[in-house]
Structure formats: structure tokens, C-alpha cells
Amino acid sequence: QVQLVESGGGLVQAGGSLRVSCTASGSRFSINAMGWYRQAPGKQRELVATIANGGSTNYADSVKGRFTISRDNAKNMVYLQMNSLKSEDTAVYYCYAELLLGTVIADYWGQGTRVTVSS
């Protein structure tokens, strides 16, 4: 069984920084892409950033220049460094991973970590 567990959310003032982390645990899997999505109250879940196995990244326009995604393949971890936070960044942030389990490709999600930016 594979699990994604996020950590690092919390309350921060506008203009501040926060880093969220996600660890994939389990057995018999390899990781293709990893990423972060977020869901604000009353809104649909949206992509924040993704990072491929080779390191190429993709960001939502709203976070470009402020957020940085990175991963540690040896630890099966992905990070999201969030700088210059704005009140509109307030959301539950979900870790995502596309895993290869044998010959099957499957999407996994974490339980979410809440980020609240106060203005």
C-alpha cells in the first residue's frame, strides 16, 4: 500500500514564506511525476506545480516567480517552497504523485495540508 503524507502547512502573514513537504511511502513502486494542487473554499482543485522524474517543472501562472517545487528522489519526497504569499494562496494543498506499480500507472493523493495566509 502506498501513502502520500503532507506536512508543513499553517498560518502565515501575507508576504511571508512557508514550505510544505510530501513523503511517499510503501513498497514496490517508482515515482514518475509529483506535484502540488490546491483547493480554496468554494473553488475547484487547481494545479499549483508539477515536477517530472527528470526534474522539469511546470507552474500555474498565479504562482510563477513565487513558488518553487523540488524533489528528493532518494527520499521519495517533494517540496513546495512558497514565498511572497498572498491571501489568495489560502487553500488546502494536496500532494500528487503518478506512481508506477509494476506495469500499472496510478495516481495517488495525499490527505491535504491547510495553508492560511492572513492579510
Buried (B, 14 or more C-beta within 10 A) or exposed (E): EBEBEBEBBEEBEBEEEBBBBBBBEEEEBEBEBBBBBBBBEEEEBEBBBBBBBEEEBBBBEEBEEBBBBBBEEEEBBBBBBBBEBBEEBBBBBBBBBBBBBEEEEEEBBBEBBBBBBEE
